[in-house]
Amino acid sequence: MSQQNARVIIFDTTLRDGEQAPGFSMDVPSKLKMAMALEELGVDIIEAGFPIASPADAEATRQVAMQVRRPVIAALARCRPADIDEAARALEPAERKRIHTFLATSDLHLEKKLRITREACLDATVTAVKRARQVTDDVEFSAEDATRSDRDFLCRVVEGVIAAGATTINLPDTVGYATPDEIRDFFEEIRRRVPNADKAIFSAHCHDDLGLAVANSLAAVQGGVRQIECTINGIGERAGNASLEEIVMAFRVRQDRLPYDTSIHSPLLYSTSQLLTDLTAEAVQANKAIVGRNAFAHEAGIHQDGMLKDSRTYEIMKPADVGQTPEQLVLGRHSGRHAVNRRCETLGFGLSADELAAVYHEVVTLGEHRKSIGDNDLRRIVARVRAGQEVSQSTH
């Protein structure tokens, strides 16, 4: 990490918000295995679960709190005494613990979902934070649907919960509605208007309904946020959360525009992503940034030629930086001669100019009917070409 860069805390909610998504449910052993991988990856905070939701969630949170020691272990709780008490019980074995309590602040949620007044909301938030502070000095408050809340009221709530002892203030874009310029202005305004804002760390939790979760998270950091809530592979409710791996590598690659550091050990990103897919049996899309199987793959001939001469022509980071396999030149109908020759050399075949021309022609022809051409396919093609040339030579 550089001396001058601001530090951004990585709050991983793969085991809580991510696991709530349909198809991504994990049992207790799976959650514990994932939590240990997240610890190795270097995340600062692991949100282990929502203990009041079910006995299994409470037990998973307790097991993570007991066995994962370096990161802060967080548990989610509504602004209700029973929720906070259950979270406290689950977190009891933790070396470092955080209670994360939340309540919606938008008029839409207050009127239609909760059916309470603004004053009742304000009272509930302050009371909950005070109760959580009896258990731990590390208390986070989230204003659900913050980006669609009335700014004056939201400022009152934030001021109130900080005064009550909240040390982290999370203002989520719960439904993925905000745009990057808007969310940066949003955080700057709230931090400017709340008198005691300097006594808390501000956090962003962005959803991907418009495909803007990562962009919004980065914009929030530029607006003064110093904690980002995210998940491995971007999993989560509906379209998902901001993707941890994309955020981390955006900071790493674009230090000129995003001079921020994290504690993440990036070469473990790919293996952590793969572990999650194994535990949930939910694959990552092939073209997913950073961890998708095609994230560093090149089939087009012009790209392959550039890659063979200097990888910087088409790659802004090294595959090894995130734990991916280097130089993934995929052979198919779009491939170029240079890539075919390189793959043949890798397999131990030194081809003459005529042999290369014939092999290349067969690769392109086979590529019309196949998505990709593997090493065994290439071996058979080379064997056929050489056998054909021997036959041709023997008849002359």
N, C-alpha and C positions, 0 to 999 in steps of 0.2 A: 504493500500500500504506500502511496505517496504521502509526503508530509503535509502538503497543502490541501489535499482533497478532503471534502466533507464525507463523513461516514454515514452510510444509509443502513439502517437495521433491516434485516430480512426476517419477516414474520411469516413462517410457512403454515398454511392452513389446509394442506393436502389431506390431513387426517380428520378434519372437521368439515369445512365447507366443501372441499373436494370430494370427500367420501359420501356426502349427502346426495350427490348427483346420481340419477338412475343408472344402475349397472356398475357403480364403482364402490359398492359396499365392501368393507373388509372386516374379517373377524379379528378377535383379540390378538392371536399370534401374528397375523399379517400386519396389523397396525404397529405392533412392537418392532417387527422386522423393518418396516418402513421408517419408523422413528429412529432406529439405530443408523440407518443409511443417511437420514437427514442430519443426524448429529455428525457423522463422518464428513458429509458434504460441507458442513460449516454454518448451517443456518443458526441465527441468533435465538429465535423463539420458535417453538413447536406448539401449535394449537392442537392438543391431543384429542379433544372431543367436546361434547355437549352432555355432561354427565347426567343431567335430569332427564334427558331424552329416553334413555333405556338403561337397564342394568348392564348390558354389554358395553355401552358407551362409557359408563362410569368405571367399569372394570378395566377397559382399555386405557382410559386416562390414568387410572391408578398404577397399572403396570408400567406405562411409559414414565410416569413420575418416579417410580421406584428404580427403574433400570437405566434410564437415560439421564446422565448427570450434568454434562456441560451446558447445554442450552437451557434457557428459561422454558418451563413447561406451563402452558396456558390452558385454561378451561373456560368454556363459554357458559354464560348464565344470563337469563333474562333479569330484568330489574324486579325480581321477586325474592323474598327471603328464602323460600324452599330451594330455588335454583342456586342461590349463592352458597347456601349451607351444603348442598350436594356437591358443588364444585370444590368447596373447601375440603370436604372429606376425601374426594378423589385425589386432590393435590397434596394431601398430607405428607406422603413420603418424598416429595420433590426437594431437591437441593435448592433450586431457585424456582419460585412459583409466581404465576400471575393469574388473577381473576379478571376475566374479560366480560363485562356486563354491558347489556345493550337495551335500547328502547327506540322505537321510531319517533321521529320529530316532525315529519311532514304532515300537513293538515289532512292530506288524503289518507294516510295511514291512521292518524289519530281519530278521524271521523268515521271512516268506513271499516277499518279492521279492528282497532282497539276500542273505539267508541268512548274515548276519554277526552277531557279538556286539555288545553295547553298547560294550565296550572297543575292539573293532576299529573301530567307527564313530567313537569319540572320537579315536583315533589318526589315522584317515584325515582327519578334518576339520582337525585341528591341522597335520598335515603339508602338506595342500593350501594352507591359508592362508599358511603360511610360504613355500611355493614361489611363490605368487602375489605375495607381498610383495617378492620379488626382482625382479619386473617393474615393479610400480607400488605407490605408497603408498596407493592407493584400492582396497581389497579389500572386497567384500561376501560375506557367508556367509549362505546360506539353509538352514534346517532344514526339509526337506520334510516335510509332514504334521505340522507343529509343534503344531497345535491338538489333535491326538489323541495327542501324545507324553506320556510320563511326565514330570511337572513336575520332579522331582528330577534325572532324567537330562538333561533339556533344559537346566536351569540349569548343569549341569556342562559341557555342550557349549558353551553360550554363553560362559561364563567362560573356557573353554579357547581358543576361537577369537579372543576379544578379546585375550587375553594373547599370542596368536600374531601379532596385527597386524590383525585384521579391524576395519574402521572403520564398517561398516554391518552390522547384524544384521537379517535378514529372517525373520520367523516366519509362514509362509504358512498360510492356511486352504485347503490344497490341494484338498480335495474339497467345499468349500462347506458345511461341517457346522455351523459355529459360529452363535451368535445374538449380536446386538449387545451385550447386557449381559454375556454370557459372554466375548466377545473383549476388551472393555474391562478386565474383571477379570483376564483372562489376561495382558495386557501389563503391567498395573500390578503383578501378582505377580512376573513374571519380572524386571522392572526393579528391583523392591524386593529380590529375593533374590540377584541376581547382584552380587557385590561391586564389579566393575569396569564395571558397566553404564553409568556416566557417561562412559566413554571411547569410546562408540559411539553412532551414530544408529540408532534402531530403526525398522523398516519393516514395513508390512503388505501382503500380496499375497493378496487375497480372491477366491474363485471364486463363481459365481452359481447353484450347483446348487439352492439353495432361494430364489433371488431376493433374497438378502440381501447381495450383495457390496458395494454402495455403502454400505448401512447399517452393515455391519461395518467398512468402511474408516473411516467417520466416527467410529464408536465407538472404534476403535483409536487414532485421533488424540486423542480425549478421554482415552485411557489412556496417553498419553505418546509415541505414535509421531510421527515427524516426516518420514517418507517414505511415500508411497503409490505402489504399483505398480499401474498401470492401463492401459487401452487405449482407443483411439478406437472409438466405437460399442460398447464393451464386448465386442469379439470375443475369442475364446480357446478353449481346450480345453473340450469339453462345452458347458455352458450359458454359458461365457464368463467374462471377468474383470470387475472393477469398471470402470464406465464413466468415463473421464476427464472428459467434458463434464458429467456429472451431479455428480461430486465438486466440480469447480471452481465450478459455479453454486450448489451447496448452500452452499459457503463464502461466495460473493458475495451471495446473497439472504438467508441467515440469519446475518448477522454477530452478531446478538443472542445466538444460541445456539452459533454456531461461529465464534469470533473468530480466524480463521486466514487467512493470505494465501498466494497462489501467484504464480508468475511468468507465468501463462498470459494471453495476449492474447485475451480471450473473443470479440471480434467475428470471429475467424478459426475458431471452432469448427465452424460449419456448413460452410464451404468445405473444411475439413480432413476432415470426415466425408464429404462428397460425393466428394472425391478418393479416399478409401479405397474407396468403393463403385464408383467408376469403375475403379480398378486391379484389384479383385477380382471385379467383376461380381456382387457380393452386396449386395442392397438392404437398407436399414435399414427395420425395421418402421414402418408409417405413424404409429403412436402412440408411438414411442420418445421418451422425454423429451429435451428440448433440441434434438435434431437431426432428429427425425422430421418428415415433411411435414405432419402434423396437430398438431404440438406447440403451434402458435399459431393453429390453425384453429377457427372457430366457425360452426356451422350452426344450432343451436337459437335460435329467435327471441328468447327471454328473455335469452340470453347476448349475442346480437348487439345488442339494445337497450341493454344495460348497457355493452357495449364502445364503442358510438357515443357514449354520454354521458361515460364515463370508463373508459379501458382497465384501470384498476386494479381494476375490479369483478370481472374474470375473468382477469387476467394478473398474475402475481407478479414478472415480469421483462419487459423490453422485447424484442421479437424482434430488434431491432438489436444488443442486448447480446451476442447469440451469432451474429450474421450472418444471421439469418432475415429474410424479407420482412415488413414491418409490415402490420397490419390485414388478416388473412386471413379475410374474411367469406365463407364458402362458401354458395352459393345452392343450396337443395334443398327438399324437402317440409317440413322443419322450420323453414325461414327465416321471419323476420318482415318486416313491411312496411317498417320503417325500413332494414333492410339492403338490401332490393330497391331502395328509393328511392336510397340512397347509391350503390349500384353503377350505377344509371341516371345519376345526376348525374356520376359519374366518367367515364362513357362519353359525356357531353355531352347527355343527354336531360333536359330539364326537364318533368316530368310533372304534369298536372293531377290533382286528387283522383280524378276518374273514371278517368283513364288509369292511375293507380297501382293502383286497385282491380282493374281488369281485368288489368293486367300481373302483379300479385301472384297473382291467381287462376290464371293460366296457368303461372306459375312453380311453384306448389304442385302443379298437375295434372301438369306435365311431370316434376316431382320424384318422383312416384309410380312412374315408369318409368325414371328415370335416377339414377345415384349423385350426380352434381353437374351444375350448369348453368353453362356457360361464358359468356364475354362475347359470343361470336357467337350463342349461343342467345338471350341476352337481347336482342340487337339485332333478331333476327328476330321475337321476341315483341312488342317495342315497335312494329315496323313493321306487324305483323298487327293489333295493337290500334288503331293510328292509322288504318290502311286501313279497318278495320271501322267505326270511328266516322265516317269521312268518308262511307262508303256509307250509314250510318244517317241522317246529317244530310241527305244529298242526296235521300233518299226522303220526307222530311217537308216 
